[in-house]
């Protein structure tokens, strides 16, 4: 875009834009800078597929797409040339007034016309003056109106044109028209306007262009990159700024190897290593897919689904021009573990992946990510690690998911379907990648509402998606496929995908051929299912007898309280030493839980990585069933929904071992957590609160139907899951009334979940509204770091997270679990050292919902806020954090309850106060 000095309107030279530091930038120069940056964003940052999506439907395709982006970036702040905006800096407003732009009084209602909305009105008026129809012009002008992350509503758009006093007519309008004409000519859009006049932008293009304009604006507004230098040219300045910023280019896989060779090279395996049948099938189908689509991989743990997904992503990125991968998992803990695995894969790529990002609230505490981020900040975009990847400094907060390789919690993907400011950046982050969602079965009805809507949008962008699960109910599989299809076909259902006929299985849409029979690479085994009493004394006696000759046992409970009670009974029994017992659940401080998980992996992990003890018992909650690669000789579990119970069985005899204790040679799963003496089993109250009686009774019925009480793994997995989630479930004789009552309650509960989810659910990517106007009406509360977004896409009560410390008299000490600083005196009047502060930040715990529900939330926060340490406010790791302060006995009173933090038990709720 050429220099603004050729403009004939003298008033424009007086125009200035205020900035945070109190200086000023020429509006004309900022628009020129933004247009120049947009060109670099297009040329060097957007992947090939993204350019094709934006250019689709335009006469000259991607060529037109580049011009369009530069033009929209070049006019995005045109609304600042209005009285409503100009009045903010009196000294500059006076100069403008003297130059002919009348501005004698500050408008009392200037906030009624934000400059984004003013720009939308100005651009629409400009295009209509060029002969454009209103409907088409609105699809372009709304990008300008949305460039601060929230499109105007329909009512705001309709009423804006009447705000003449705020918008400015006469000389104001003439100046805007001339500046628009100048930008249009300078960006090359002048010759294209007549071609675009009959082509409305799709909703998807509006979203992506808005996001790209936001990115361009943010970069061009950075005064470190664009200093206040009146002599510089925008093109030269933009090129230098881009070089200084050093944003890595999109990942472009070369695809020189395929199949077994690709498998061995990417995971550093010896030449003798063989690819598993499931992995081979995923790679084969990825090469055959005629266009980007959906792949669902269902297989038991140990089949290499993660490796298959990464290799599939590499093939699809190469074939269809995507620039990265987004791997989503259920929890922070599983995301942390996956980040290390993905980083190892990246280290073996022949082509630089460019940038990585860990997307969750505690990412800064992950050692691998912290190391990459340190290098990224040390030299912006220049210093990479040995694998050519960097956690670039620019990718932070809302910009983080824009990095090329992203690993994070599933809510980071679900928020692509959440009405929230800057959600278009989420779309830009997802639409340029292959999206992989692991353990997709973990999404409940509430989260599934967001997941399906997100799949609609990904389908509309034709983003390749890989969904992975050990067990998927048929109805859930169908809803996921249908959601993606709706997005890809503008709401029309176009294919019926037959259910898989084998297990493991790979389902692909668009279908390329009949589903293949995939052999399982693991061992088949017959698991003996036995029902046992729930009495703790009986459970302890059973464990005694089972481990008489040694062995390992996992006891999985549905609630933390049950897990703590079971562990305490084993610990106080006296038969087992503390070194033979381990408790794992969500109520340990983060640092402590990480140590426990690491210890568990070292003891019960794969044979080549673990030092297996002679005798060991792990008691835990659902954290054991998610992505922990451990192997036990005996499983004792609470009754759970059939798919989750099968997940837990996946830890039983998981690895091939030369020897197991003679008494535990046959795999056995003992099911407790219910009163089995009744004609109809009665699940314990805590399990019903977590899962609902309907799914528990169904699971009990499905297990009871097995002849000889045996389950054949993996062959029977899909049959059992389908039975447990069948629409027309056949209840055992005498169970009909109990199951029907439970079913009614479950249907009402899931319906309520779906209804609550719709409160902030983004609209479909197709429908009656052709523009982004009103797209985010009634949006979720804004949160810079997005924590509020996580709360909206998960159906959970508000909870409080606090750093746990211990007070003795006037001194405050770190817990013993604080890595490197356990038991040390903590400064409170001054800031702790950066290393100490970071270690404390990892010593957080999320208080149980019963302590922080709507009746107790305010009181609980008030209690925690009393533990205020002035020195902590000087530390970026600790400022603003709540503190749970334990007394000399390790106790505290919060939310009407007395709590105690116990080393082996974690946070214990002792009593009410």
FENNORKA-V408189 format. One record per residue. RES is the residue in three letters. SS is DSSP state (A for helix, B for strand, O for the rest). D_LAST is the distance of its C-alpha to the last C-alpha in Angstrom with 1 decimal. Layout:
# FENNORKA-V408189
RES | SS | D_LAST
RES | SS | D_LAST
This chain:
# FENNORKA-V408189
UNK | O | 69.6
UNK | O | 72.3
UNK | O | 71.9
UNK | A | 71.0
UNK | A | 73.9
UNK | A | 76.2
UNK | O | 74.4
UNK | O | 76.7
UNK | O | 74.1
UNK | A | 73.8
UNK | A | 70.6
UNK | A | 68.7
UNK | A | 69.4
UNK | A | 67.4
UNK | O | 64.4
UNK | O | 61.4
UNK | B | 57.9
UNK | B | 55.1
UNK | O | 52.8
UNK | O | 49.6
UNK | O | 51.7
UNK | O | 53.8
UNK | O | 57.0
UNK | B | 58.8
UNK | B | 60.2
UNK | O | 63.0
UNK | A | 61.9
UNK | A | 65.0
UNK | A | 64.4
UNK | A | 60.8
UNK | A | 62.0
UNK | A | 64.7
UNK | A | 62.2
UNK | A | 59.9
UNK | A | 62.9
UNK | A | 64.0
UNK | A | 60.6
UNK | A | 60.4
UNK | A | 63.6
UNK | A | 62.2
UNK | A | 59.0
UNK | A | 61.4
UNK | A | 63.8
UNK | A | 61.5
UNK | O | 57.9
UNK | O | 57.9
UNK | O | 58.8
UNK | A | 61.9
UNK | A | 60.0
UNK | A | 58.2
UNK | A | 61.5
UNK | A | 62.9
UNK | A | 60.1
UNK | A | 60.5
UNK | A | 64.3
UNK | O | 64.4
UNK | O | 66.5
UNK | O | 67.9
UNK | O | 71.8
UNK | O | 71.8
UNK | A | 68.6
UNK | A | 66.8
UNK | A | 69.4
UNK | A | 68.5
UNK | A | 64.8
UNK | A | 65.2
UNK | A | 67.1
UNK | A | 64.6
UNK | A | 61.6
UNK | A | 63.5
UNK | A | 64.6
UNK | A | 61.2
UNK | A | 59.7
UNK | A | 62.6
UNK | A | 62.0
UNK | O | 58.2
UNK | O | 57.9
UNK | A | 60.8
UNK | A | 58.5
UNK | A | 58.2
UNK | O | 61.7
UNK | O | 60.6
UNK | A | 60.0
UNK | A | 56.4
UNK | A | 55.8
UNK | A | 58.6
UNK | O | 57.4
UNK | O | 54.4
UNK | O | 56.6
UNK | A | 58.9
UNK | A | 61.3
UNK | A | 62.0
UNK | A | 62.1
UNK | A | 64.8
UNK | A | 66.9
UNK | A | 66.6
UNK | A | 67.5
UNK | A | 70.6
UNK | O | 71.5
UNK | O | 71.6
UNK | O | 68.1
UNK | O | 67.4
UNK | O | 64.1
UNK | O | 64.3
UNK | O | 60.9
UNK | O | 57.4
UNK | O | 56.4
UNK | O | 53.5
UNK | O | 52.1
UNK | A | 52.9
UNK | A | 49.6
UNK | A | 50.9
UNK | O | 53.2
UNK | O | 51.6
UNK | A | 54.3
UNK | A | 53.5
UNK | A | 54.2
UNK | A | 57.2
UNK | A | 58.5
UNK | A | 58.2
UNK | A | 60.2
UNK | A | 62.8
UNK | A | 63.3
UNK | A | 63.6
UNK | A | 66.2
UNK | A | 68.0
UNK | A | 68.2
UNK | A | 69.4
UNK | A | 72.1
UNK | O | 73.2
UNK | O | 73.7
UNK | O | 70.3
UNK | O | 68.8
UNK | A | 65.5
UNK | A | 63.6
UNK | A | 64.7
UNK | A | 64.2
UNK | A | 60.6
UNK | A | 59.8
UNK | A | 60.9
UNK | A | 59.7
UNK | A | 56.2
UNK | A | 55.7
UNK | A | 56.3
UNK | A | 53.9
UNK | O | 51.2
UNK | O | 51.6
UNK | O | 48.3
UNK | O | 46.4
UNK | O | 46.1
UNK | O | 49.1
UNK | O | 49.9
UNK | O | 49.3
UNK | A | 52.3
UNK | A | 52.0
UNK | A | 51.9
UNK | A | 54.9
UNK | A | 56.8
UNK | A | 56.2
UNK | A | 56.7
UNK | O | 60.5
UNK | O | 60.7
UNK | O | 59.0
UNK | A | 62.4
UNK | A | 61.4
UNK | A | 58.6
UNK | A | 60.6
UNK | O | 63.8
UNK | O | 67.2
UNK | O | 70.7
UNK | A | 70.8
UNK | A | 67.2
UNK | A | 67.9
UNK | A | 71.2
UNK | A | 69.4
UNK | A | 66.8
UNK | A | 69.6
UNK | A | 71.6
UNK | A | 68.6
UNK | A | 67.8
UNK | A | 71.4
UNK | A | 71.5
UNK | A | 68.4
UNK | A | 69.7
UNK | A | 73.1
UNK | A | 71.8
UNK | O | 69.4
UNK | O | 72.2
UNK | O | 70.5
UNK | O | 73.5
UNK | O | 75.6
UNK | O | 72.8
UNK | A | 71.6
UNK | A | 74.3
UNK | A | 73.4
UNK | A | 69.7
UNK | O | 70.4
UNK | O | 70.4
UNK | O | 67.6
UNK | O | 64.1
UNK | O | 61.4
UNK | O | 59.1
UNK | A | 55.4
UNK | A | 54.8
UNK | A | 57.4
UNK | A | 55.8
UNK | A | 52.4
UNK | A | 53.9
UNK | A | 56.2
UNK | A | 53.4
UNK | A | 51.4
UNK | A | 54.5
UNK | A | 55.2
UNK | A | 51.7
UNK | A | 52.2
UNK | A | 55.6
UNK | A | 54.4
UNK | A | 51.6
UNK | A | 54.0
UNK | A | 56.7
UNK | O | 54.3
UNK | O | 53.5
UNK | O | 55.5
UNK | O | 55.4
UNK | O | 57.3
UNK | O | 59.4
UNK | O | 60.2
UNK | O | 61.7
UNK | O | 65.3
UNK | O | 67.8
UNK | O | 70.5
UNK | O | 68.7
UNK | O | 69.3
UNK | A | 66.4
UNK | A | 67.7
UNK | A | 68.2
UNK | A | 64.9
UNK | A | 63.0
UNK | A | 64.7
UNK | A | 63.8
UNK | A | 60.2
UNK | A | 59.9
UNK | A | 61.2
UNK | A | 58.8
UNK | A | 55.8
UNK | O | 57.0
UNK | O | 55.0
UNK | O | 55.8
UNK | O | 58.1
UNK | O | 57.0
UNK | O | 57.0
UNK | O | 60.4
UNK | O | 60.7
UNK | O | 64.3
UNK | O | 64.3
UNK | O | 66.9
UNK | O | 65.6
UNK | O | 64.2
UNK | A | 63.1
UNK | A | 62.8
UNK | A | 64.0
UNK | A | 61.3
UNK | A | 58.7
UNK | A | 59.8
UNK | A | 60.3
UNK | A | 57.0
UNK | O | 54.9
UNK | O | 57.1
UNK | O | 58.1
UNK | O | 61.3
UNK | O | 64.4
UNK | O | 63.8
UNK | O | 60.5
UNK | O | 60.8
UNK | O | 59.1
UNK | O | 57.2
UNK | A | 58.5
UNK | A | 55.5
UNK | A | 55.9
UNK | A | 59.7
UNK | A | 59.2
UNK | A | 56.8
UNK | A | 59.3
UNK | A | 62.2
UNK | A | 60.7
UNK | A | 59.6
UNK | A | 63.3
UNK | A | 64.4
UNK | O | 62.1
UNK | O | 64.5
UNK | O | 62.0
UNK | O | 58.3
UNK | O | 56.1
UNK | B | 53.2
UNK | B | 52.8
UNK | B | 50.2
UNK | B | 50.0
UNK | B | 48.5
UNK | O | 48.5
UNK | O | 46.4
UNK | O | 44.9
UNK | O | 47.4
UNK | O | 50.2
UNK | O | 50.0
UNK | A | 48.8
UNK | A | 47.6
UNK | A | 51.0
UNK | A | 52.7
UNK | A | 50.8
UNK | A | 51.7
UNK | A | 55.3
UNK | A | 55.4
UNK | A | 54.0
UNK | A | 56.7
UNK | A | 59.5
UNK | A | 58.3
UNK | A | 57.9
UNK | A | 61.4
UNK | A | 62.9
UNK | A | 61.3
UNK | O | 60.8
UNK | O | 57.1
UNK | O | 55.8
UNK | O | 52.6
UNK | B | 49.9
UNK | B | 46.2
UNK | B | 44.2
UNK | B | 40.9
UNK | B | 38.2
UNK | O | 34.8
UNK | O | 32.5
UNK | A | 32.7
UNK | A | 33.0
UNK | A | 36.0
UNK | A | 37.4
UNK | A | 37.4
UNK | A | 39.2
UNK | A | 41.7
UNK | A | 42.4
UNK | A | 43.8
UNK | A | 45.9
UNK | A | 47.3
UNK | A | 48.1
UNK | A | 50.0
UNK | A | 51.9
UNK | A | 52.7
UNK | A | 54.1
UNK | O | 56.8
UNK | O | 57.8
UNK | O | 61.4
UNK | O | 60.6
UNK | O | 58.1
UNK | O | 54.9
UNK | B | 54.5
UNK | B | 50.8
UNK | B | 47.5
UNK | B | 44.0
UNK | B | 40.6
UNK | B | 38.7
UNK | O | 34.9
UNK | O | 32.2
UNK | O | 32.2
UNK | A | 36.0
UNK | A | 36.6
UNK | A | 34.8
UNK | O | 37.3
UNK | A | 39.9
UNK | A | 42.9
UNK | A | 42.2
UNK | A | 41.4
UNK | A | 44.8
UNK | A | 46.6
UNK | A | 45.0
UNK | A | 45.9
UNK | A | 49.5
UNK | A | 49.4
UNK | A | 48.3
UNK | A | 50.7
UNK | O | 53.7
UNK | O | 53.1
UNK | O | 54.4
UNK | O | 56.9
UNK | O | 55.2
UNK | O | 54.3
UNK | O | 53.1
UNK | O | 55.7
UNK | O | 55.2
UNK | O | 56.1
UNK | B | 52.7
UNK | B | 50.5
UNK | O | 47.1
UNK | O | 48.9
UNK | O | 47.3
UNK | O | 48.1
UNK | O | 46.0
UNK | O | 42.5
UNK | A | 39.9
UNK | A | 41.5
UNK | A | 44.8
UNK | A | 43.5
UNK | A | 44.2
UNK | A | 47.8
UNK | O | 48.5
UNK | O | 50.9
UNK | B | 48.7
UNK | B | 45.1
UNK | B | 42.3
UNK | B | 38.9
UNK | B | 36.2
UNK | O | 37.4
UNK | A | 35.7
UNK | A | 38.3
UNK | A | 40.9
UNK | A | 39.1
UNK | A | 38.8
UNK | A | 42.6
UNK | A | 41.9
UNK | B | 39.3
UNK | O | 40.4
UNK | O | 39.6
UNK | O | 41.7
UNK | O | 44.0
UNK | A | 43.6
UNK | A | 47.4
UNK | A | 46.8
UNK | A | 44.7
UNK | A | 47.8
UNK | A | 50.1
UNK | A | 48.0
UNK | A | 48.1
UNK | A | 51.6
UNK | O | 53.3
UNK | O | 51.8
UNK | B | 51.5
UNK | B | 48.0
UNK | B | 46.5
UNK | B | 43.3
UNK | O | 42.1
UNK | O | 40.0
UNK | A | 40.5
UNK | A | 39.3
UNK | A | 35.7
UNK | O | 35.9
UNK | O | 34.2
UNK | A | 35.7
UNK | A | 34.1
UNK | A | 35.3
UNK | A | 38.6
UNK | A | 39.3
UNK | A | 39.3
UNK | A | 41.1
UNK | A | 43.9
UNK | A | 44.4
UNK | A | 44.6
UNK | A | 47.1
UNK | A | 49.2
UNK | A | 49.4
UNK | A | 50.2
UNK | A | 52.8
UNK | A | 54.3
UNK | A | 54.6
UNK | O | 56.0
UNK | O | 53.6
UNK | O | 53.7
UNK | B | 50.4
UNK | B | 49.5
UNK | B | 46.6
UNK | B | 45.6
UNK | B | 43.7
UNK | O | 43.9
UNK | O | 43.5
UNK | O | 44.1
UNK | O | 44.2
UNK | A | 47.6
UNK | A | 46.2
UNK | A | 44.1
UNK | A | 47.2
UNK | A | 49.3
UNK | A | 46.9
UNK | A | 46.9
UNK | A | 50.7
UNK | A | 51.2
UNK | A | 49.0
UNK | A | 51.1
UNK | A | 54.3
UNK | A | 53.4
UNK | A | 53.0
UNK | A | 56.2
UNK | O | 58.3
UNK | O | 57.1
UNK | O | 55.2
UNK | O | 57.9
UNK | O | 57.3
UNK | O | 60.2
UNK | O | 59.7
UNK | O | 58.2
UNK | O | 57.2
UNK | O | 57.6
UNK | O | 54.7
UNK | O | 55.2
UNK | O | 57.1
UNK | O | 55.9
UNK | O | 52.9
UNK | O | 52.5
UNK | B | 53.6
UNK | B | 54.3
UNK | B | 54.5
UNK | B | 56.3
UNK | B | 57.0
UNK | O | 59.7
UNK | O | 60.9
UNK | O | 63.7
UNK | O | 64.7
UNK | O | 63.5
UNK | O | 60.4
UNK | O | 61.3
UNK | O | 60.4
UNK | O | 58.3
UNK | O | 58.3
UNK | O | 55.1
UNK | O | 55.4
UNK | O | 52.8
UNK | O | 53.2
UNK | O | 52.8
UNK | B | 50.8
UNK | B | 50.0
UNK | B | 46.3
UNK | B | 45.6
UNK | B | 42.6
UNK | B | 41.0
UNK | B | 38.1
UNK | O | 35.9
UNK | O | 33.2
UNK | O | 29.5
UNK | O | 28.6
UNK | A | 27.5
UNK | A | 29.8
UNK | A | 32.7
UNK | A | 31.9
UNK | A | 31.9
UNK | A | 35.1
UNK | A | 36.7
UNK | A | 36.0
UNK | A | 37.5
UNK | A | 40.6
UNK | A | 41.0
UNK | O | 40.9
UNK | O | 43.1
UNK | O | 45.8
UNK | O | 43.5
UNK | B | 42.4
UNK | B | 39.5
UNK | B | 36.8
UNK | B | 34.5
UNK | B | 31.5
UNK | B | 30.3
UNK | O | 27.1
UNK | O | 26.1
UNK | O | 22.4
UNK | A | 20.7
UNK | A | 18.5
UNK | A | 21.7
UNK | A | 23.4
UNK | A | 20.9
UNK | A | 21.0
UNK | A | 24.8
UNK | A | 25.2
UNK | A | 23.1
UNK | A | 25.3
UNK | A | 28.4
UNK | A | 27.4
UNK | A | 26.6
UNK | A | 29.7
UNK | O | 31.9
UNK | O | 34.7
UNK | O | 34.0
UNK | O | 33.7
UNK | A | 31.2
UNK | A | 34.2
UNK | A | 34.8
UNK | B | 31.4
UNK | B | 29.8
UNK | B | 26.8
UNK | B | 27.0
UNK | O | 24.7
UNK | O | 23.5
UNK | O | 20.3
UNK | O | 22.3
UNK | O | 23.1
UNK | A | 26.5
UNK | A | 28.6
UNK | A | 27.2
UNK | A | 27.7
UNK | A | 31.3
UNK | A | 32.0
UNK | A | 30.8
UNK | A | 33.0
UNK | A | 35.9
UNK | A | 35.6
UNK | A | 35.6
UNK | A | 38.7
UNK | A | 40.5
UNK | A | 39.9
UNK | A | 40.4
UNK | O | 42.2
UNK | O | 45.9
UNK | O | 48.3
UNK | O | 50.0
UNK | O | 46.8
UNK | O | 44.5
UNK | O | 44.7
UNK | O | 43.7
UNK | O | 42.2
UNK | O | 43.5
UNK | B | 40.2
UNK | B | 37.0
UNK | B | 34.0
UNK | B | 32.0
UNK | B | 28.9
UNK | B | 27.8
UNK | O | 27.0
UNK | A | 29.4
UNK | A | 30.1
UNK | A | 32.5
UNK | A | 34.6
UNK | O | 35.3
UNK | O | 38.1
UNK | O | 37.4
UNK | O | 40.8
UNK | O | 39.9
UNK | O | 41.8
UNK | B | 40.5
UNK | O | 42.5
UNK | B | 40.0
UNK | B | 37.5
UNK | B | 34.6
UNK | B | 32.8
UNK | B | 30.5
UNK | O | 32.6
UNK | O | 32.9
UNK | O | 35.3
UNK | A | 38.8
UNK | A | 39.4
UNK | A | 36.2
UNK | A | 36.9
UNK | A | 40.3
UNK | A | 38.9
UNK | A | 37.0
UNK | A | 40.2
UNK | O | 41.8
UNK | O | 40.2
UNK | B | 42.0
UNK | O | 45.3
UNK | O | 45.3
UNK | O | 47.8
UNK | O | 51.1
UNK | O | 51.0
UNK | O | 53.8
UNK | O | 51.8
UNK | O | 48.8
UNK | O | 47.9
UNK | A | 50.1
UNK | A | 47.4
UNK | A | 45.9
UNK | O | 49.2
UNK | O | 48.5
UNK | O | 45.6
UNK | B | 43.0
UNK | B | 39.9
UNK | B | 37.6
UNK | B | 35.4
UNK | B | 32.2
UNK | O | 29.2
UNK | B | 30.8
UNK | B | 31.9
UNK | O | 35.6
UNK | O | 36.6
UNK | O | 36.5
UNK | O | 39.7
UNK | O | 37.7
UNK | O | 35.1
UNK | B | 31.5
UNK | B | 29.5
UNK | O | 25.9
UNK | A | 23.4
UNK | A | 22.2
UNK | A | 25.9
UNK | A | 26.6
UNK | A | 23.9
UNK | A | 25.5
UNK | A | 29.2
UNK | O | 29.8
UNK | A | 31.4
UNK | A | 34.9
UNK | A | 35.3
UNK | A | 33.8
UNK | A | 36.2
UNK | A | 39.0
UNK | A | 38.5
UNK | A | 38.4
UNK | A | 41.6
UNK | A | 43.3
UNK | A | 42.7
UNK | A | 43.9
UNK | O | 47.2
UNK | O | 48.2
UNK | A | 51.1
UNK | A | 50.5
UNK | A | 46.9
UNK | B | 48.2
UNK | B | 47.5
UNK | B | 50.2
UNK | B | 48.8
UNK | O | 49.7
UNK | O | 52.2
UNK | O | 49.9
UNK | A | 47.1
UNK | A | 48.4
UNK | A | 49.4
UNK | A | 46.0
UNK | A | 44.2
UNK | A | 46.8
UNK | A | 46.3
UNK | A | 42.5
UNK | O | 42.7
UNK | O | 45.9
UNK | O | 46.3
UNK | O | 47.8
UNK | O | 45.7
UNK | O | 47.2
UNK | O | 44.6
UNK | O | 45.4
UNK | O | 46.9
UNK | O | 44.3
UNK | O | 41.6
UNK | A | 43.0
UNK | A | 40.7
UNK | A | 37.5
UNK | A | 38.5
UNK | A | 39.8
UNK | A | 36.6
UNK | A | 34.7
UNK | A | 37.4
UNK | A | 37.1
UNK | A | 33.3
UNK | A | 34.1
UNK | A | 36.9
UNK | A | 34.8
UNK | A | 32.1
UNK | A | 34.7
UNK | A | 36.5
UNK | A | 33.4
UNK | A | 32.9
UNK | A | 36.6
UNK | A | 36.3
UNK | A | 33.3
UNK | A | 35.2
UNK | A | 38.2
UNK | A | 36.5
UNK | A | 37.4
UNK | B | 40.0
UNK | O | 43.3
UNK | O | 46.4
UNK | O | 49.0
UNK | O | 51.6
UNK | O | 54.2
UNK | O | 54.5
UNK | O | 56.0
UNK | O | 54.8
UNK | O | 57.2
UNK | O | 55.5
UNK | O | 52.1
UNK | O | 51.8
UNK | O | 48.5
UNK | O | 47.4
UNK | O | 44.0
UNK | O | 43.6
UNK | O | 39.9
UNK | O | 39.0
UNK | O | 35.6
UNK | O | 34.0
UNK | O | 35.9
UNK | O | 34.4
UNK | O | 36.8
UNK | O | 35.4
UNK | O | 34.8
UNK | A | 31.0
UNK | A | 30.8
UNK | A | 33.6
UNK | A | 31.7
UNK | A | 28.8
UNK | A | 31.5
UNK | A | 33.4
UNK | O | 30.5
UNK | O | 28.6
UNK | O | 25.1
UNK | O | 22.1
UNK | O | 21.6
UNK | O | 19.7
UNK | O | 19.2
UNK | B | 21.0
UNK | B | 20.3
UNK | B | 22.0
UNK | B | 20.1
UNK | B | 21.0
UNK | B | 20.1
UNK | B | 20.2
UNK | B | 21.8
UNK | O | 22.5
UNK | O | 24.5
UNK | B | 25.4
UNK | B | 24.0
UNK | B | 25.2
UNK | B | 25.8
UNK | O | 24.4
UNK | O | 27.0
UNK | O | 27.7
UNK | O | 29.0
UNK | O | 32.7
UNK | O | 35.0
UNK | O | 32.4
UNK | O | 29.8
UNK | O | 28.2
UNK | O | 30.3
UNK | B | 29.4
UNK | O | 28.8
UNK | O | 30.6
UNK | O | 28.5
UNK | O | 31.0
UNK | O | 33.6
UNK | O | 33.6
UNK | O | 33.4
UNK | O | 36.6
UNK | A | 37.2
UNK | A | 36.8
UNK | A | 33.6
UNK | A | 32.2
UNK | A | 33.2
UNK | A | 31.6
UNK | A | 28.3
UNK | A | 28.6
UNK | O | 28.8
UNK | O | 25.5
UNK | B | 23.4
UNK | B | 20.9
UNK | B | 20.1
UNK | O | 16.4
UNK | O | 16.0
UNK | A | 16.8
UNK | A | 13.7
UNK | A | 11.8
UNK | O | 14.8
UNK | O | 16.2
UNK | O | 17.9
UNK | O | 15.1
UNK | O | 12.8
UNK | A | 15.7
UNK | A | 16.5
UNK | A | 13.1
UNK | A | 12.9
UNK | A | 16.5
UNK | A | 16.1
UNK | A | 13.5
UNK | A | 16.0
UNK | A | 19.0
UNK | O | 18.1
UNK | O | 19.3
UNK | O | 22.9
UNK | O | 25.8
UNK | A | 29.2
UNK | A | 31.3
UNK | A | 29.7
UNK | A | 31.0
UNK | A | 34.5
UNK | O | 34.0
UNK | O | 34.7
UNK | O | 32.5
UNK | O | 29.3
UNK | O | 29.9
UNK | O | 27.4
UNK | O | 25.0
UNK | O | 21.2
UNK | B | 19.7
UNK | B | 16.6
UNK | B | 16.7
UNK | B | 15.5
UNK | O | 15.6
UNK | O | 18.1
UNK | O | 16.2
UNK | O | 16.0
UNK | B | 12.2
UNK | B | 10.5
UNK | B | 7.4
UNK | B | 8.8
UNK | O | 8.8
UNK | O | 5.3
UNK | B | 5.3
UNK | B | 6.2
UNK | B | 10.0
UNK | B | 13.0
UNK | B | 16.6
UNK | B | 19.0
UNK | O | 22.8
UNK | O | 23.8
UNK | O | 20.8
UNK | B | 19.8
UNK | B | 16.4
UNK | B | 14.2
UNK | B | 10.9
UNK | B | 9.6
UNK | B | 6.5
UNK | B | 3.8
UNK | O | 0.0
